[in-house]
């Protein structure tokens, strides 16, 4: 990848319907009214590059998970979640991840987090922390400009299908960099000799 960006967003539309006091009769001047409100935030885009708030790796794919099964994806080797061209998508810094249920099956939803070994905590507080999401509900998403380090011991993202009867398809998105957070790349201010 040589360019591109990811623009995460979060929003909520609120709508309250209020009935008038008393019975509604034909010709009554009393009306039902609706109060709409919207809370939307577009998070700073994650643009191409390797510094803070930058990414040079992106994976997005739809993944089926069998009923009652779990899948663990290795973000360090990048062989489980490939880039958009089908190549290995290895991370050293994770800056954003998102899991969305895209099928209506399995009302029990899926559980994100809690890998048995080499767990990537992302922005969870403690090892073993998990979050459940449901079909038709909000997705799981976390991120920050500084990102989280990915290594062979902090590599694994676990997604578990909580339904015992239905296969669930999830969309997994992860962005970040092959560069380690906090390290300069290239030669800065040093002379170069032939």
Steps between C-alpha positions, in 0.01 A plus 500: 500500500633843415216730604158496659322575823246359744232728644329339801177656620248456776150636508162469661163626378250564778128547433236562765128505416276684745122463500279791597319489832152357463324328214580584138177593323447603137558873463672531839774764505705277728771323307748221558853629461838340439835618630791370291862536605828370364834442664763426238876515526745437223822383657822645361588310185778245517709603199778324311838497672671349803494770772236578761151479349638336184467159340666306222309176561127437471299180506127474437320172446179314570557188707250221577515349847321169556237463771661473843850542357768762552774626270833657601674730253876567521571868431878458537557252215214646295426167338145472640364838394642596160521845343262607226730363230520160671849549646621439855392786728740493795467774762751641749269787602121466504316833471137396443292184494134433446280190503146518358242224468369507142251211517167503678547144629607417852321739733748400773765703317877472518759565769818692415819463707637261756743296288639203694863589425700795363191722531492837325324719757450792266331762714355258757619561856603151609583158357189295441271803451227439240210677332182346358334643189173402336340491152344840428688655795800729507835353393806444715763763417802647676800710401739784573759703306793359701375145455584181685814291455465164326762232563513121497380510862225760439363377169168319530147631447231248597141511371251248638158413354264485800222333300472123530290469184601762244813584304575872532693708249705785644686778321846555649689824434845576642738782410846589620862486404779253442720756678526487879347794686749759621785409267624723222544348159777588260806711570439829676765772497791264444755531223502241226831393350552310177 
